Amino acid sequence: MRQERIQVIDLASMVDELAALKAQIAPLQEREQMIKTALKETGLERIDGAEHTAVVILSEREVLDSKRLKADHPVLVQPYLSKTLVESIKLTARRTR
């Protein structure tokens, strides 16, 4: 069933559309980060806009260095490891002649 659907769709155009979407999204993500950084650097906890309010929240996060733990104590870590298959898509630009 899945194969039949895929044959109907123009896969080449989907790949190119995905690349175009990612290209459009990238500048928006950069702008988002720039704005977030600027808001954080004000030192204010609350900033009111005309339609929205931004609240800067400070929190503490703990991170486990799993690479170091695996390197230092591989036997200890083994019972707690689980493996799953992950599908991802890597886009690369094709050379044009």
C-alpha positions in Angstrom: 0.0 0.0 0.0 2.8 2.5 0.9 4.7 1.7 -2.3 1.6 2.3 -4.4 1.2 5.8 -2.9 4.8 6.7 -3.3 4.7 5.8 -7.0 1.9 8.3 -7.6 3.8 11.2 -6.0 6.5 13.1 -7.8 9.3 12.3 -5.4 11.9 14.6 -7.1 9.7 17.6 -6.7 9.1 16.7 -3.1 12.8 16.6 -2.4 13.3 20.0 -4.1 10.3 21.5 -2.2 11.7 20.2 1.1 15.0 21.9 0.4 13.2 25.1 -0.5 11.2 25.0 2.7 14.3 24.5 4.8 16.0 27.4 3.0 13.0 29.7 3.8 12.9 28.5 7.4 16.6 29.1 8.2 16.6 32.9 8.1 13.5 32.9 10.2 15.2 30.8 12.8 18.2 33.0 12.8 16.0 36.1 13.3 14.2 34.3 16.1 17.5 33.6 17.9 18.6 37.2 17.4 15.4 38.6 18.9 15.5 36.1 21.9 19.1 37.1 22.6 18.2 40.8 22.5 15.3 40.3 24.9 17.4 38.3 27.3 20.2 40.9 27.3 17.8 43.6 28.4 17.9 42.1 31.9 14.1 42.6 32.2 11.9 39.7 33.4 8.8 40.9 31.5 8.5 42.8 28.3 5.1 43.8 27.0 4.5 44.2 23.3 1.3 45.6 21.7 -0.2 42.1 21.3 2.0 39.7 23.3 4.1 39.5 26.5 7.5 37.9 26.7 8.6 36.6 30.1 12.3 35.8 30.5 12.6 32.7 32.7 15.8 31.6 34.5 16.0 28.0 35.3 18.7 25.5 36.2 19.3 22.4 34.1 21.2 19.3 34.9 22.8 17.4 32.0 24.3 13.9 32.3 27.5 13.5 30.3 26.6 10.2 28.8 29.7 9.9 26.6 32.0 10.3 29.6 29.9 7.9 31.7 30.0 5.3 28.9 33.8 5.8 28.6 34.5 5.6 32.3 32.0 2.8 33.3 30.8 0.9 30.2 29.7 -2.1 32.2 27.6 0.0 34.6 25.8 1.8 31.8 25.0 -1.3 29.6 21.8 -2.4 31.4 20.3 1.0 31.0 21.0 1.4 27.2 18.3 0.9 24.7 18.5 1.0 20.9 15.9 2.3 18.5 15.9 2.7 14.8 15.7 6.3 13.7 14.9 7.5 10.2 16.2 10.9 9.0 16.6 12.7 5.8 19.8 14.4 4.7 19.5 17.0 2.0 22.5 17.9 -0.2 22.6 20.2 -3.2 23.2 18.4 -6.5 25.9 19.8 -8.8 24.5 21.3 -11.9 26.3 21.3 -15.2 
